[in-house]
Structures are given as C-alpha cells and as structure tokens.
Amino acid sequence: MPKRTLIRVLLLALCMPLGLACMASSASAQIAVGISIRVAPPAIPVYVQPACPTEGYLWTPGYWAYGASDYYWVPGVWVAPPSAGVLWTPGYWGFAGGVYGFHAGYWGPHIGFYGGVNYGFGYGGVGFVGGEWRGGHFAYNTAVLNVNTTVVHNTFVDKTVVVNANVGVRASFNGPGGTAAVATAQERAAEAEPHVQPTAEQMSHEHSASLDKSNFASANHGRPANPAMSKVGERAHNQQERIANGVASGKMTPAETAKVENQEAHINKQVKDDRAANGGKLTAAEKKQVNKEQNKTSKEIHNDKTKNKEKDKS
C-alpha cells in the first residue's frame, strides 16, 4: 500500500465515528480532518427548530457526519457553550482533489468560514444572525430563533437580517455541485483567532447519533426522523411521546403499551445504575448498549403502530 494511502486510512480509522474528536483544539485555521469520501453528503434537511430549553444555551445546527461506510445525521441541538462570549462555527464538508473532506466546527469569539452552507436558524451561509452576547448574557433574535419567551427573557427582534433568497438551497458541502462560497477577510481573521474544541456534551451527542441506525442516510434516504432535539440526551423523552401518541390514537394496544413502557423503565434504571457506578457518567460500552436497547424499543413501537394500522384497514 502506498504511504500516502496508508496515512489516509489510518486517519480515517482514528476519526470515525467521532469526526469532532479529530479537530484542532488550539488557535489555528479550520483544519480538514482525515475523512476523505468520494460520495457527496446528502442535502441539509428542512426541519423545525425546537424551542431553546433554557437561558444561555446556543443553537448548533444538525450536520452529516461519516461512519461505518455511510453518512449519518447528527441532530441539531441546543447546548451550553464552553464559556460566555464564544460563538459556534459549524463544521462543513469541502470537495477538493476528488474527495470530500470534513472541516470540524469550533467555538470562538467570532464566526469563521463554514463553507457557505445554509444551515438555517441564523446560519445562512455567512456569519450568524440569531443573536449576540451582551454583557456576559446571550440575547436571542426571535425573528430567527425559536425561543420560548416565558422561559428565556433576554430577547430582541431584528427582521432586517432575514434573507429569503437562499431558502431551499440546502447543499451540505462546498465545491462543485455544492456551494461556491470563498472565505471573506473577516472569516479568515476569525479562523486565526483562538478556538475551543467542541464540548464533551457535543462529542457525546455525535457519538450517540452514530449508534442510531435510523440516522444513517442508507436508512433515512436523506430525511432523518429526528432531525433536531431541544438538548442532548432527549431521545428517551421522544420515545415516551411516541408511546403516548400511539395510545391516544389507538395504534397501540394496552398490552403493547405496557410492554414498551416496561422496556423504557428498564433502560432508565440501567442508565441510573450505570451512572451511579461511574461517578455520574456512562462508559462508551454502556452508551452503546443503551442505544442498542433504545433502537430495539423504537422499532417495536413502530411495528406495533404499523401492525394495528393495517388491522384497522382490513
């Protein structure tokens, strides 16, 4: 194997499934990690942004990561920034030299270049218009972001930043066939500023997404079922909502509901016990097991609803 190919393979192995884990953590320009793919990532799906769950959280757009020989969707999510005053520059895919390489996102005082990708919710391709830091507190522009003003009070409305020209343009990569953006002087300056790597919570979020088969493009065909979350670890809550909806609509029988409720209770107890045994955290193996069980329960809920729906038709 040629030396250059071997290096690329080794980098790929090191960076999957956590593309975020291989980014630069100090002051440097945004660096393309060692993931080189010859197939373009799917387009950015159009989805509804969940409301900001608490004051001070910032929105991080959903994106396509790569793992297990396929792209998988990492849901958009509200997260706590590593410190006041920093903003999130999303990662993006860039096409060069015949391959697609991922440029990891980072925290910094200003928004850098993210490939001209229109992620929505204030990230229209250049900069961020969803809000700003004011005296150590983040002010949310409710003309762009979904904010529950009964919970979050530091808000303002600026409709002048809303540009509809690019609505529907959802290419997820920079280069031929995608966006044709080039970094501005301001974006290049932002790239040279000190950066902070994604938080442990963000990395855990991406890792969890990589364990959910429904996030993979081969399964969802570019339309993920759960494109966004209010906060990291919200999947268990979503499962409960699906169960409740199944009961209310008559798509799940009492026996089926009791069975999946017991499974959810078992999973929740398992997570609680594992956290207690590991200082409040879950190991990688434990997270994998929990996701496996959640996948099984999710599939069972889907099958129960589908089966009973077919019975109603007959």
NUGUTI-352352 format. One record per residue (C-alpha): residue in one letter; x, y, z. Coordinates in Angstrom, 2 decimals, decimal comma. Example, Ala and Ser with C-alpha at 12.3 -4.5 7.8 and 13.67 -1.06 7.14 Angstrom:
NUGUTI-352352
ATOM | residu | X | Y | Z
ATOM | A | 12,30 | -4,50 | 7,80
ATOM | S | 13,67 | -1,06 | 7,14
//
This chain:
NUGUTI-352352
ATOM | residu | X | Y | Z
ATOM | M | 0,00 | 0,00 | 0,00
ATOM | P | 1,42 | 3,44 | -0,91
ATOM | K | 2,48 | 5,50 | 2,09
ATOM | R | 0,02 | 8,34 | 1,34
ATOM | T | -2,91 | 5,89 | 1,10
ATOM | L | -1,88 | 4,18 | 4,33
ATOM | I | -1,79 | 7,52 | 6,17
ATOM | R | -5,26 | 8,38 | 4,87
ATOM | V | -6,63 | 5,00 | 6,01
ATOM | L | -5,09 | 5,39 | 9,44
ATOM | L | -6,53 | 8,87 | 9,81
ATOM | L | -9,94 | 7,65 | 8,74
ATOM | A | -9,85 | 4,87 | 11,32
ATOM | L | -8,86 | 7,29 | 14,04
ATOM | C | -11,51 | 9,84 | 13,21
ATOM | M | -14,56 | 7,59 | 12,96
ATOM | P | -17,13 | 7,64 | 14,26
ATOM | L | -16,27 | 10,92 | 16,01
ATOM | G | -15,32 | 13,46 | 13,38
ATOM | L | -15,34 | 16,11 | 16,08
ATOM | A | -12,67 | 14,34 | 18,08
ATOM | C | -10,03 | 14,98 | 15,42
ATOM | M | -10,27 | 18,76 | 15,17
ATOM | A | -7,63 | 21,25 | 16,23
ATOM | S | -8,10 | 22,34 | 19,84
ATOM | S | -5,84 | 25,39 | 19,86
ATOM | A | -5,53 | 28,61 | 17,85
ATOM | S | -5,34 | 27,61 | 14,22
ATOM | A | -7,23 | 27,78 | 10,97
ATOM | Q | -10,08 | 25,33 | 10,49
ATOM | I | -8,49 | 22,03 | 9,51
ATOM | A | -9,95 | 19,29 | 7,34
ATOM | V | -9,84 | 16,10 | 9,37
ATOM | G | -8,65 | 12,83 | 7,85
ATOM | I | -12,00 | 11,73 | 6,47
ATOM | S | -11,86 | 11,56 | 2,66
ATOM | I | -15,02 | 10,34 | 0,95
ATOM | R | -15,75 | 10,09 | -2,77
ATOM | V | -19,54 | 10,34 | -2,43
ATOM | A | -21,16 | 13,70 | -1,62
ATOM | P | -23,10 | 14,04 | 1,64
ATOM | P | -26,92 | 14,36 | 1,36
ATOM | A | -28,52 | 17,80 | 1,36
ATOM | I | -29,32 | 19,53 | 4,65
ATOM | P | -32,92 | 18,54 | 5,50
ATOM | V | -35,51 | 21,20 | 6,21
ATOM | Y | -36,83 | 20,83 | 9,76
ATOM | V | -38,44 | 22,69 | 12,63
ATOM | Q | -36,18 | 24,07 | 15,33
ATOM | P | -37,19 | 23,05 | 18,88
ATOM | A | -37,51 | 25,87 | 21,38
ATOM | C | -34,46 | 26,91 | 23,39
ATOM | P | -34,78 | 24,92 | 26,66
ATOM | T | -33,03 | 27,38 | 28,97
ATOM | E | -31,34 | 30,77 | 29,09
ATOM | G | -27,75 | 30,79 | 27,85
ATOM | Y | -27,92 | 27,76 | 25,54
ATOM | L | -26,81 | 28,25 | 21,93
ATOM | W | -28,04 | 26,50 | 18,80
ATOM | T | -25,71 | 24,12 | 16,97
ATOM | P | -27,12 | 23,10 | 13,56
ATOM | G | -27,55 | 19,50 | 12,51
ATOM | Y | -25,00 | 18,09 | 10,04
ATOM | W | -23,96 | 14,94 | 8,21
ATOM | A | -21,05 | 13,05 | 9,79
ATOM | Y | -19,48 | 9,87 | 8,41
ATOM | G | -19,05 | 6,46 | 9,95
ATOM | A | -19,40 | 2,75 | 9,16
ATOM | S | -19,14 | 3,43 | 5,41
ATOM | D | -22,12 | 5,76 | 5,39
ATOM | Y | -23,17 | 9,31 | 6,25
ATOM | Y | -25,28 | 9,71 | 9,36
ATOM | W | -27,24 | 12,71 | 10,60
ATOM | V | -26,25 | 14,42 | 13,83
ATOM | P | -29,39 | 16,23 | 15,01
ATOM | G | -29,35 | 19,98 | 15,57
ATOM | V | -29,36 | 20,69 | 19,29
ATOM | W | -29,21 | 23,47 | 21,88
ATOM | V | -26,07 | 23,21 | 24,03
ATOM | A | -24,31 | 25,11 | 26,77
ATOM | P | -21,29 | 26,97 | 25,33
ATOM | P | -17,91 | 26,35 | 26,99
ATOM | S | -17,87 | 29,97 | 28,21
ATOM | A | -19,63 | 33,29 | 27,78
ATOM | G | -18,68 | 35,33 | 24,74
ATOM | V | -17,99 | 32,48 | 22,32
ATOM | L | -20,00 | 31,55 | 19,22
ATOM | W | -20,27 | 28,28 | 17,31
ATOM | T | -18,86 | 28,00 | 13,79
ATOM | P | -20,47 | 24,88 | 12,26
ATOM | G | -18,41 | 22,23 | 10,52
ATOM | Y | -18,82 | 21,58 | 6,81
ATOM | W | -17,78 | 19,25 | 4,00
ATOM | G | -15,48 | 20,56 | 1,28
ATOM | F | -14,82 | 18,97 | -2,11
ATOM | A | -11,20 | 19,12 | -3,31
ATOM | G | -8,82 | 16,76 | -5,08
ATOM | G | -11,65 | 14,40 | -5,99
ATOM | V | -12,73 | 13,72 | -2,40
ATOM | Y | -15,00 | 15,20 | 0,27
ATOM | G | -13,24 | 16,19 | 3,48
ATOM | F | -14,89 | 17,31 | 6,71
ATOM | H | -13,85 | 20,61 | 8,35
ATOM | A | -14,75 | 20,38 | 12,03
ATOM | G | -16,69 | 23,08 | 13,85
ATOM | Y | -15,31 | 25,11 | 16,75
ATOM | W | -16,10 | 27,76 | 19,37
ATOM | G | -14,53 | 31,20 | 19,08
ATOM | P | -15,16 | 34,92 | 19,61
ATOM | H | -16,33 | 35,35 | 16,00
ATOM | I | -17,93 | 33,17 | 13,34
ATOM | G | -15,47 | 31,73 | 10,85
ATOM | F | -15,95 | 30,16 | 7,41
ATOM | Y | -18,38 | 27,24 | 7,23
ATOM | G | -18,39 | 26,68 | 3,50
ATOM | G | -21,32 | 28,91 | 2,64
ATOM | V | -23,66 | 26,10 | 3,74
ATOM | N | -27,17 | 27,30 | 4,57
ATOM | Y | -27,91 | 25,51 | 7,84
ATOM | G | -30,83 | 27,80 | 8,67
ATOM | F | -31,74 | 29,31 | 12,04
ATOM | G | -29,34 | 32,22 | 11,72
ATOM | Y | -26,65 | 30,31 | 9,81
ATOM | G | -27,46 | 31,38 | 6,26
ATOM | G | -24,02 | 30,66 | 4,83
ATOM | V | -22,08 | 33,64 | 6,18
ATOM | G | -21,90 | 34,66 | 9,83
ATOM | F | -24,67 | 34,20 | 12,37
ATOM | V | -27,68 | 36,48 | 12,86
ATOM | G | -29,51 | 34,56 | 15,58
ATOM | G | -28,32 | 36,73 | 18,43
ATOM | E | -25,34 | 38,26 | 20,20
ATOM | W | -23,55 | 38,41 | 23,53
ATOM | R | -24,44 | 41,41 | 25,70
ATOM | G | -22,54 | 41,86 | 28,93
ATOM | G | -21,99 | 38,16 | 29,54
ATOM | H | -25,55 | 37,19 | 28,61
ATOM | F | -26,70 | 35,95 | 25,23
ATOM | A | -29,54 | 37,88 | 23,59
ATOM | Y | -31,69 | 35,85 | 21,18
ATOM | N | -33,10 | 37,25 | 17,95
ATOM | T | -36,60 | 35,74 | 17,92
ATOM | A | -37,02 | 36,70 | 14,26
ATOM | V | -34,62 | 33,84 | 13,53
ATOM | L | -34,55 | 31,52 | 16,55
ATOM | N | -37,34 | 29,56 | 18,23
ATOM | V | -37,29 | 30,83 | 21,79
ATOM | N | -39,91 | 30,29 | 24,49
ATOM | T | -40,08 | 33,81 | 25,89
ATOM | T | -41,79 | 32,57 | 29,07
ATOM | V | -38,53 | 30,79 | 29,90
ATOM | V | -35,96 | 32,94 | 28,10
ATOM | H | -36,32 | 36,69 | 28,62
ATOM | N | -33,16 | 38,10 | 27,05
ATOM | T | -34,55 | 38,54 | 23,52
ATOM | F | -34,93 | 41,04 | 20,71
ATOM | V | -36,45 | 41,14 | 17,22
ATOM | D | -34,44 | 42,11 | 14,15
ATOM | K | -36,22 | 41,12 | 10,94
ATOM | T | -33,77 | 43,06 | 8,76
ATOM | V | -31,29 | 40,15 | 8,92
ATOM | V | -33,80 | 37,68 | 7,48
ATOM | V | -32,91 | 36,94 | 3,86
ATOM | N | -35,21 | 34,63 | 1,91
ATOM | A | -33,15 | 34,48 | -1,28
ATOM | N | -31,42 | 31,23 | -0,31
ATOM | V | -34,42 | 29,42 | 1,18
ATOM | G | -34,46 | 25,92 | -0,27
ATOM | V | -30,75 | 25,95 | -1,14
ATOM | R | -29,54 | 23,24 | 1,20
ATOM | A | -26,30 | 21,85 | -0,26
ATOM | S | -24,25 | 20,39 | 2,59
ATOM | F | -20,80 | 20,85 | 1,06
ATOM | N | -18,56 | 23,46 | -0,50
ATOM | G | -17,26 | 22,91 | -4,02
ATOM | P | -18,51 | 21,85 | -7,48
ATOM | G | -22,11 | 20,75 | -7,19
ATOM | G | -22,45 | 22,40 | -3,78
ATOM | T | -21,89 | 25,96 | -2,59
ATOM | A | -19,34 | 28,20 | -4,31
ATOM | A | -18,51 | 30,34 | -1,28
ATOM | V | -15,00 | 31,62 | -0,58
ATOM | A | -13,88 | 32,77 | 2,87
ATOM | T | -14,14 | 36,51 | 3,41
ATOM | A | -11,41 | 38,57 | 5,06
ATOM | Q | -13,46 | 38,61 | 8,27
ATOM | E | -13,88 | 34,84 | 8,21
ATOM | R | -10,17 | 34,30 | 7,62
ATOM | A | -9,44 | 36,58 | 10,57
ATOM | A | -11,86 | 34,56 | 12,72
ATOM | E | -10,08 | 31,34 | 11,75
ATOM | A | -6,81 | 32,78 | 13,07
ATOM | E | -8,33 | 33,53 | 16,49
ATOM | P | -8,03 | 31,18 | 19,48
ATOM | H | -10,52 | 28,32 | 19,18
ATOM | V | -12,14 | 25,97 | 21,65
ATOM | Q | -12,94 | 22,42 | 20,56
ATOM | P | -16,50 | 21,03 | 20,77
ATOM | T | -17,57 | 20,33 | 24,32
ATOM | A | -17,77 | 16,83 | 25,79
ATOM | E | -21,54 | 17,13 | 25,53
ATOM | Q | -21,32 | 17,82 | 21,78
ATOM | M | -18,94 | 14,92 | 21,24
ATOM | S | -21,24 | 12,61 | 23,20
ATOM | H | -24,16 | 13,84 | 21,08
ATOM | E | -22,36 | 12,95 | 17,84
ATOM | H | -21,30 | 9,59 | 19,20
ATOM | S | -24,88 | 8,75 | 20,22
ATOM | A | -26,09 | 9,74 | 16,74
ATOM | S | -23,58 | 7,32 | 15,20
ATOM | L | -25,12 | 4,43 | 17,17
ATOM | D | -28,67 | 5,07 | 15,94
ATOM | K | -29,22 | 3,24 | 12,66
ATOM | S | -32,17 | 5,46 | 11,75
ATOM | N | -29,73 | 8,40 | 11,41
ATOM | F | -27,82 | 6,77 | 8,54
ATOM | A | -28,52 | 8,00 | 5,02
ATOM | S | -28,92 | 4,43 | 3,74
ATOM | A | -31,87 | 4,05 | 6,15
ATOM | N | -33,48 | 7,51 | 6,00
ATOM | H | -32,55 | 8,46 | 2,40
ATOM | G | -31,55 | 11,94 | 3,49
ATOM | R | -34,65 | 12,56 | 5,61
ATOM | P | -33,81 | 11,73 | 9,25
ATOM | A | -36,77 | 11,01 | 11,51
ATOM | N | -35,31 | 13,05 | 14,39
ATOM | P | -33,52 | 15,99 | 12,74
ATOM | A | -33,35 | 18,14 | 15,89
ATOM | M | -33,50 | 17,98 | 19,69
ATOM | S | -34,03 | 20,51 | 22,47
ATOM | K | -31,00 | 19,20 | 24,32
ATOM | V | -28,51 | 16,37 | 24,32
ATOM | G | -29,93 | 13,06 | 25,56
ATOM | E | -33,51 | 13,85 | 24,65
ATOM | R | -34,15 | 10,55 | 22,88
ATOM | A | -35,70 | 8,82 | 25,88
ATOM | H | -38,20 | 11,68 | 26,18
ATOM | N | -39,06 | 11,35 | 22,48
ATOM | Q | -39,71 | 7,63 | 22,95
ATOM | Q | -42,22 | 8,39 | 25,70
ATOM | E | -44,02 | 10,87 | 23,44
ATOM | R | -44,23 | 8,26 | 20,69
ATOM | I | -45,73 | 5,77 | 23,12
ATOM | A | -48,25 | 8,34 | 24,37
ATOM | N | -49,23 | 9,26 | 20,81
ATOM | G | -49,67 | 5,58 | 19,96
ATOM | V | -52,03 | 5,09 | 22,90
ATOM | A | -54,03 | 8,26 | 22,18
ATOM | S | -54,52 | 7,36 | 18,52
ATOM | G | -55,42 | 3,74 | 19,29
ATOM | K | -52,45 | 2,47 | 17,30
ATOM | M | -51,05 | 0,60 | 20,30
ATOM | T | -52,99 | -1,85 | 22,47
ATOM | P | -52,78 | -1,72 | 26,29
ATOM | A | -50,63 | -4,89 | 26,30
ATOM | E | -48,23 | -3,44 | 23,71
ATOM | T | -48,03 | -0,16 | 25,63
ATOM | A | -47,28 | -1,94 | 28,91
ATOM | K | -44,53 | -3,96 | 27,25
ATOM | V | -42,64 | -0,98 | 25,78
ATOM | E | -43,22 | 1,04 | 28,98
ATOM | N | -41,52 | -1,75 | 30,94
ATOM | Q | -38,66 | -1,75 | 28,45
ATOM | E | -38,25 | 2,02 | 28,85
ATOM | A | -38,34 | 1,70 | 32,65
ATOM | H | -35,65 | -0,99 | 32,46
ATOM | I | -33,46 | 1,20 | 30,27
ATOM | N | -33,89 | 4,21 | 32,57
ATOM | K | -33,00 | 2,12 | 35,64
ATOM | Q | -29,98 | 0,70 | 33,82
ATOM | V | -28,75 | 4,20 | 32,94
ATOM | K | -29,30 | 5,37 | 36,54
ATOM | D | -27,39 | 2,40 | 37,97
ATOM | D | -24,54 | 2,75 | 35,46
ATOM | R | -24,17 | 6,46 | 36,21
ATOM | A | -24,15 | 5,78 | 39,95
ATOM | A | -21,38 | 3,23 | 39,48
ATOM | N | -19,26 | 5,52 | 37,29
ATOM | G | -19,38 | 8,88 | 39,01
ATOM | G | -22,38 | 10,19 | 37,09
ATOM | K | -21,12 | 9,19 | 33,63
ATOM | L | -21,67 | 6,36 | 31,17
ATOM | T | -18,81 | 4,46 | 29,60
ATOM | A | -18,61 | 4,10 | 25,81
ATOM | A | -19,72 | 0,45 | 26,11
ATOM | E | -22,68 | 1,42 | 28,30
ATOM | K | -23,77 | 4,14 | 25,87
ATOM | K | -23,59 | 1,65 | 23,03
ATOM | Q | -25,74 | -0,82 | 24,96
ATOM | V | -28,33 | 1,83 | 25,87
ATOM | N | -28,60 | 2,96 | 22,24
ATOM | K | -28,96 | -0,66 | 21,13
ATOM | E | -31,85 | -1,14 | 23,54
ATOM | Q | -33,43 | 2,17 | 22,54
ATOM | N | -33,21 | 1,13 | 18,88
ATOM | K | -34,97 | -2,14 | 19,73
ATOM | T | -37,75 | -0,34 | 21,60
ATOM | S | -38,12 | 2,26 | 18,84
ATOM | K | -38,51 | -0,49 | 16,25
ATOM | E | -41,07 | -2,27 | 18,41
ATOM | I | -43,15 | 0,93 | 18,79
ATOM | H | -43,04 | 1,43 | 15,02
ATOM | N | -44,01 | -2,20 | 14,32
ATOM | D | -46,89 | -2,09 | 16,82
ATOM | K | -48,31 | 1,09 | 15,30
ATOM | T | -47,94 | -0,21 | 11,75
ATOM | K | -49,48 | -3,60 | 12,59
ATOM | N | -52,53 | -2,08 | 14,27
ATOM | K | -52,96 | 0,46 | 11,49
ATOM | E | -53,11 | -2,37 | 8,96
ATOM | K | -55,70 | -4,17 | 11,13
ATOM | D | -57,90 | -1,05 | 11,08
ATOM | K | -57,82 | -1,02 | 7,28
ATOM | S | -58,86 | -4,68 | 6,96
//
